[in-house]
Amino acid sequence: MLKKTLVFSLFTGTLLLLVQCAGQEKNTPQEVKSSAKDEINNSVVGGWKTIAVSEKIEVLADYVFNEKNLKSSIKEISNAASQVVSGKNYRFHLLLENGEIWEVQIYVDLQQTKRITEFKQIAN
């Protein structure tokens, strides 16, 4: 009796599995490739991603202003981007009131310690 119950349970389980698989939508190889390509384009590991000039970027710009003792105040922040590494890199341009434009890159580690890794003037 136990043997018959075990065989019946195995048969029923297999049948249910086959019914579930038959009811699932199948993707063609082209659809699978397209889906994988979209996923890669949306999240490139280690790649730079354009971001909005948020409060976080404004705080980082103020940090640069204070650390570099800039003589002219910040007029505009533009071209913000971020990159996920073991922490995060932020890159943006600072337009100062005197017309100077600076390209800035800041590394923020996992403990939120900031370090300016690039600071170069790109226009007067």
N, C-alpha and C positions, 0 to 999 in steps of 0.2 A: 504494500500500500504506500509506504514512504517513497519507494522508487517511482511509482506512478505519479505521485504528487510533485516530486522533484522534476520529473520530465515535463509534466504539464506546466509547471511554473517557468521552467526554462523556455519552453515553446511559446508561452504567452508573452514573456518578456521580450523575446526575439521578435515576435509579431508586432508588438507595440513599438519597438524601436524602428522596424521597417516602415510602419505606417507614419511615424513622425518624420522620418527622413524623406519619405515620398511627398509629404505635405510641405516641406520647406522649399523656399525659392532658391533656385540655382543660379549662380552667376556665371556668365561666360568668361573665358580667359581675358577677353578685352575689357570687360567690366571690372574684373579683379585688378588688372594693370592700371586702369584709369583711376580706380579708387586709391590704390597705393601711391600713384603719382600725385594725386590731390593732397594726400596726407603728408607726403614729403614736402611739397611746395608750401604747405601751411605751417610747418614746424621744422626748420632746418637746424639741426643740432650744431651749435657753435656759430651759427650765422647771425648777421646783424638784422634786426627787425626795426622798421620805422615805428616810432611811438609818438603819441601826442605830448605836447609840452604840458606836463602835469605838475602838480604841487611838488612831487618828488624831484623832478628836473629843476624846478625853481629853487628848491632847497640846495641841490647840488651846485647850481649856478652861484648862489649866495656863498656857499662854502669856497668855491674857486675865487670869487671876488675878494673874500677876506684873506685867504691863504696867499694869494698872489699880490695883495696890496694894490689893486688896480686903482688908478687915480680918477678915472671917469666912471660914472655909474652905468648900470646895465639898461639899455634901451629896449632890446628885444632878444629873445631866445628862439632859435630855429634849428631845423634839421636834426631833431632828436632821434636817437636810435639806441637800442639796447642789445646786448649779447649775453646769453647765459653761458657762464664758464663755471669754475668752482667759486661761485659768487655771481656777480653781474658787472659787466662793463656798461657804462653809459657814455654816449658821445653826442655832442651838440655844438652849435655855433653861438657865440655871444657877440651881439652888436652893441657896442658901447656908444654913449652919447657923443663922444668925440669922433665917431666914424670908424674906429678900429673894429675889425672883426677877428675874433679868436676862435680857433678850433680847440675844443676841450675833450679829453677822455678821462673818465674817472672809474676806478675799480672799487667796488663795494664788496667786501668779503661776507662770509656767512654770519659773522658777528656784527655786521653793519659798520665796520671800520672803513673809512674812505681814504683813497690814495689817488692823487692826480698822476696819471700815467702819460698824458700828452697835453701839452699846452703850447700852441704855436699860433702866431699871428698870420692870418691869411690875406688881410687887406688893411690899408691905412685909412 
